[in-house]
Amino acid sequence: MTEGTPMQSQHPTQLETVSRCLHHLIDLRAALAPFHITIHTLGERVQEPEGRRRLLTLWRLCQQRLDLLLDAAPRDRGWAVRLRLLRQEVEDNLLDEAYSPAALADLADGLDQACETLLLKVERDLREAVAEWKGKTTER
């Protein structure tokens, strides 16, 4: 690979960042699906010890995927704040002795909606980064 100007070398980094965010977002959505489904299929039984253990196990994977996404994301993103807040609310609810399955279902729905919105945003960012990178590489 040939060295370019600092501006040219900056664009692949932006492209890589957006690409990583997209990858981690897809992984997060894959982890959230079983968590979300379990909440809805177990209903009130999620409060039983076995249901609670199952949810906590599923949530651990969601936490890991959220961490990866948030680590890859630029710090100035408003959606990152929303995801952090939803994560904290889910964790608070799961740790509460008498947690609310209905509230947990609402939070899972909120996470799904936030991920869907973010997916559209990241897709748009990826297209812009590719277009900008292509424009810079053709200027050489």
Secondary structure as UniProt FT lines:
FT   HELIX           6..42
FT   HELIX           43..47
FT   HELIX           49..72
FT   TURN            75..76
FT   HELIX           78..95
FT   TURN            97..98
FT   HELIX           101..138
//
